[in-house]
Amino acid sequence: MAQYAKTAEVRRSIVDACLAAFGESGFHGASMAEISRRAGISHTGLLHHFPRKENLLTAVLDRQDQHSAEFLRAHDVLDEEADPLEVLYGLTTTLIARDQQIGLVELGAVLTGEATAPGHPAHGYFRRRYRNVRSFMTRLFLRLERDGRVRSPLPADALASLLIAVMDGLHTQWLFDRDAVDVDRAVSEFLATIVDVPGRGSATARND
């Protein structure tokens, strides 16, 4: 048991080192030697836990997306009794909480830029991630639309894409000026312009 705990701790320290290295230099710019140095282990020790740099990238992406992935799995089947707006706020809060860890924000900014190239090892990951979040948000907006709570004339899938774009853009601005940009407040205020939020006026449904 003690050996298992020690191994898990070493792996965590390696992933922490990767967060810093990938965030500063990108996946291609960071070397295995630099990562082993940051983690305080030998190059051989690093290869024992992660034989290839792609294995490191997978571990870092899993760390980055752990809470939002758990949220999506937990709400995969939407309860008809659940308020879709509360679920939507829960998802955005989960994504914002993840992304306001400075290392993860910096890493996400670097990797999403790099990974637009189809040959990048994280390309498929980000493609699936955006597709899954967009699909989930679209289902929520469709529920809100059905209940007459959508203010915007845009279709549900467009609203989902816009909300993701707003969060991504706000996090980029936050990287440059953390004191001036309140991501959580801005996302909440944006949502209040496109859906009927209790206490913020009556809804103007799309079909009115």
KABELJO-V652376 format. One record per residue. N is the residue number from 1. RES is the residue in one small letter. SS is DSSP state (H for helix, E for strand, C for the rest). PSI is psi in whole degrees, 0 to 359 (999 if undefined). OMEGA is omega in whole degrees, 0 to 359 (999 if undefined). Layout:
BEGIN
<<N	RES	SS	PSI	OMEGA> <N	RES	SS	PSI	OMEGA>>
END
This chain:
BEGIN
<<1	m	C	318	180> <2	a	H	321	179> <3	q	H	321	179> <4	y	H	317	180> <5	a	H	321	179> <6	k	H	318	179> <7	t	H	316	179> <8	a	H	322	180> <9	e	H	319	178> <10	v	H	317	180> <11	r	H	321	177> <12	r	H	319	181> <13	s	H	326	178> <14	i	H	316	179> <15	v	H	321	176> <16	d	H	318	179> <17	a	H	322	178> <18	c	H	319	178> <19	l	H	315	181> <20	a	H	314	184> <21	a	H	314	179> <22	f	H	324	180> <23	g	H	327	181> <24	e	H	319	190> <25	s	H	354	186> <26	g	H	171	182> <27	f	H	312	184> <28	h	H	331	183> <29	g	H	335	182> <30	a	C	133	180> <31	s	C	158	176> <32	m	H	326	179> <33	a	H	319	179> <34	e	H	319	181> <35	i	H	317	179> <36	s	H	323	178> <37	r	H	314	179> <38	r	H	324	182> <39	a	H	348	179> <40	g	C	31	178> <41	i	C	168	179> <42	s	C	162	177> <43	h	H	322	178> <44	t	H	319	178> <45	g	H	321	177> <46	l	H	314	181> <47	l	H	334	177> <48	h	H	321	182> <49	h	H	324	182> <50	f	C	93	186> <51	p	C	331	183> <52	r	C	155	181> <53	k	H	330	177> <54	e	H	326	176> <55	n	H	323	177> <56	l	H	317	181> <57	l	H	317	179> <58	t	H	317	180> <59	a	H	321	179> <60	v	H	316	180> <61	l	H	323	177> <62	d	H	319	178> <63	r	H	316	184> <64	q	H	321	190> <65	d	H	11	189> <66	q	H	308	187> <67	h	H	320	179> <68	s	H	325	177> <69	a	H	319	178> <70	e	H	321	179> <71	f	H	314	181> <72	l	H	319	179> <73	r	H	319	183> <74	a	H	331	182> <75	h	C	23	183> <76	d	C	318	175> <77	v	C	110	185> <78	l	C	124	176> <79	d	C	126	181> <80	e	C	338	179> <81	e	C	344	182> <82	a	C	143	177> <83	d	C	116	182> <84	p	H	332	178> <85	l	H	320	178> <86	e	H	321	178> <87	v	H	320	179> <88	l	H	315	176> <89	y	H	321	179> <90	g	H	319	179> <91	l	H	314	181> <92	t	H	322	178> <93	t	H	319	179> <94	t	H	315	180> <95	l	H	319	180> <96	i	H	317	180> <97	a	H	320	177> <98	r	H	314	188> <99	d	H	349	178> <100	q	C	13	163> <101	q	C	114	193> <102	i	H	319	180> <103	g	H	321	180> <104	l	H	324	179> <105	v	H	312	180> <106	e	H	317	180> <107	l	H	314	181> <108	g	H	319	180> <109	a	H	318	181> <110	v	H	311	186> <111	l	H	321	180> <112	t	H	328	175> <113	g	H	314	180> <114	e	H	319	192> <115	a	C	0	174> <116	t	C	337	176> <117	a	C	125	184> <118	p	C	333	182> <119	g	C	355	180> <120	h	C	139	183> <121	p	C	342	178> <122	a	C	2	183> <123	h	H	311	181> <124	g	H	323	179> <125	y	H	309	182> <126	f	H	326	176> <127	r	H	312	179> <128	r	H	319	183> <129	r	H	311	179> <130	y	H	319	181> <131	r	H	316	182> <132	n	H	314	180> <133	v	H	318	180> <134	r	H	317	179> <135	s	H	317	181> <136	f	H	314	179> <137	m	H	323	179> <138	t	H	317	178> <139	r	H	321	179> <140	l	H	317	179> <141	f	H	325	176> <142	l	H	320	177> <143	r	H	316	179> <144	l	H	321	178> <145	e	H	316	179> <146	r	H	326	180> <147	d	C	4	179> <148	g	C	30	185> <149	r	C	7	180> <150	v	E	128	179> <151	r	C	329	188> <152	s	C	147	175> <153	p	C	355	182> <154	l	C	150	177> <155	p	C	162	186> <156	a	H	319	182> <157	d	H	327	177> <158	a	H	321	178> <159	l	H	321	178> <160	a	H	315	179> <161	s	H	320	180> <162	l	H	318	181> <163	l	H	319	177> <164	i	H	317	180> <165	a	H	321	178> <166	v	H	314	180> <167	m	H	316	179> <168	d	H	315	181> <169	g	H	320	179> <170	l	H	320	179> <171	h	H	325	176> <172	t	H	315	177> <173	q	H	321	180> <174	w	H	325	178> <175	l	H	326	183> <176	f	H	333	183> <177	d	C	80	186> <178	r	C	334	180> <179	d	C	333	186> <180	a	C	339	186> <181	v	C	116	176> <182	d	C	97	187> <183	v	H	314	183> <184	d	H	313	180> <185	r	H	317	181> <186	a	H	320	179> <187	v	H	318	178> <188	s	H	318	180> <189	e	H	325	176> <190	f	H	315	179> <191	l	H	323	181> <192	a	H	343	178> <193	t	H	344	184> <194	i	H	344	176> <195	v	E	160	180> <196	d	C	111	178> <197	v	C	126	180> <198	p	C	133	179> <199	g	C	359	181> <200	r	C	32	176> <201	g	C	171	183> <202	s	C	157	182> <203	a	C	150	168> <204	t	C	99	187> <205	a	C	156	183> <206	r	C	322	188> <207	n	C	4	179> <208	d	C	999	999>>
END
